[in-house]
Amino acid sequence: MQTAKQQAESVLRHLPDNCTLEDIQYHLYVLEKISKGRKDIEDGRSFTADEAKERLASWLAN
């Protein structure tokens, strides 16, 4: 497992030299959201597609 610094270095290595600070921030943001999502799945905090549809339907009905 990579450290946060190693992950950031990897992102920087893969971005083009002419990228902006906004590009870097976006890619780091996406990487963090993916990591949090994977952790949620590991911890059982996720829903199947059918469960999500049911929850959305109940929210929209109210």
N, C-alpha and C positions, 0 to 999 in steps of 0.2 A: 504494500500500500504506500502510495506516495504521500509525502508531506504537502501541506498547502503551498509552501515555497516551491517545491518541485513541480507541482501542478501549474503554478503561475509561470515558472520558467518554461515548461513545455508549451503552454499557450503562446508565450512570447516567441519561442523558436518557430512555431508554425504560422504565425501571422506575417504578412508581407512587411518589408521595411518601411513602406509608406503608410502604414496603418495609423489611425488617430488614437488619442487617449480614449475617446469614446468607444472605438472598436475594441480596445483592450478591456475596458470596463464591461462592455456587453458580453464578451466571451468569458470573462471571469464570473460574471453574474450567472450566465447559463450553466457553467460548470458547477457552481455552488447549488443551483436549483436541482440539477441532476443528482448531485450527491445527496441532497436532502430527500429527494424522492426515493432514491434507492434505500436510504436508511428507513424511511417510512414503510416501505414494502417489507424490509427485513423485520421490522417491529410489528408487522401486522396491521398497520394503519393505511389500508387501501381498500378499494371496492372493486368488484367486478363491473363490467360494462352494464350488465342488467341491473345491478344494485344502484349504480349511479343514475341510470334512467329512471328508476323508481323514485329515488330521492328528488331528482329534478322535477319529475311530474308532480310530486306532492308539494314542492315549493311553489310551482307555477299555479297550482290549483288554489292556493291561499290568496 
